[in-house]
Amino acid sequence: MRRSDLFATVSKESVSDASCRSEELMQKAGLIHSYGSGTFGYTHLGKRVLDNIEQVVRDEMDEIAQEVRMNLLQASELWKQSGRWKNFEAEEFFHFENRDDKDFCLAATHEEAVVGMARSFVRSYRDLDLTVYQIGRKFRDDHARKGLLRAKEFTMKDAYSFHQDEEGLNKKFDDMIKAYKKIFEVLGLDYSVVGADNGSMGGDTSREFLACSEAGSDTYVSCLNCDYGSKDLDLEECHECGSKLEAVNGIEIGHCFKLGTEYSDSMNLDFDTETGDKKSVVMGCYGIGVSRLIAAIIEQNNDEKGIAWNSNVAAFDTAVILANGEVEDSALEVYQSLSEKEDVLMYDGRLSTGEAFHEADLIGVQRKIIVGNSFLEDGLIEIEKRNGDKEFVEASEMI
Ligand SMILES: [Zn+2]
């Protein structure tokens, strides 16, 4: 994309009202627009980043679950069946009456909706196991703070699994943990996995994924050597590898729960077993805070110049910078040839060369390709990586 065509609102001024580094950089880099009250819009630049993260999540989820889409506008009936409607204030959801005096809410979570959907398809043991997921918006009437870290409207990946028994659930739960680890590694996150034993089902019934960051609101101990973490702050050494633990703050980026039959009992989601008995479906649920991930990645990956995310996340891998108007045709040729393989932003002269450098670093471009004086004099194109490493190559090599 040519910079002169890009809808971007990159700011030259510092952002004074940001409460954390990610909020500051996201506003400065023009990724998001704050509408106030914890609601945000994404510019084209921000949407590209969100799409990249969604794609990483989708690639892993498609291996173990089927993508669906559920309703955001939800009538109260299913919530009354699960017993959660009466808690809507504690559960922080937006609720209202429509013009027919019917109760509705905006989806804060989808356990009720997914059970409602599964109930019309699951009849017998032959229909199980089943795992579905969606990536979409959620609404929570929470105290918004720290930009995308805690917003009233946000994007989540939520998955739900349905099983005949706990053995099926345990297997899917392990598959999810593996997929989550892969996702967070591909996104370039340093994270811990915190287990919780909730008792009734034996063993760990939940796993929380925390990205280590000062901006996080959870305190936990993290192993210096592996991904083990715990909210029991009195521990001295890692249960997995025996290494030292340190107390840190973290951002919750994912959570896996073994729900058991809590929802299927209250909402009558059952199936016929092989022997003809009726049994409640055993469930698991698995969330990832997709829009929050943008903030978590930035919190962990930034430097004095701006955002330093990896090429799986960056809106543009490469910037081609036209640094001398006399070589415009050659710069365009380089841009067009690279664009066939990767996402390239072409600084086509609308910004000064200095401004282009500054902005490319701020928005997290991985490498800058400069077509200017050295091309004019020696036919060489300069490649500069984010860490400052430079090399010169023949134009023909690049094209
Ligand atoms: Zn360890």
Residues whose N, C-alpha, C, O or C-beta is under 5 A from the ligand:
A	BS01	ZN	C223 N225 C226 Y228 C238 E240 C241 G242 S243
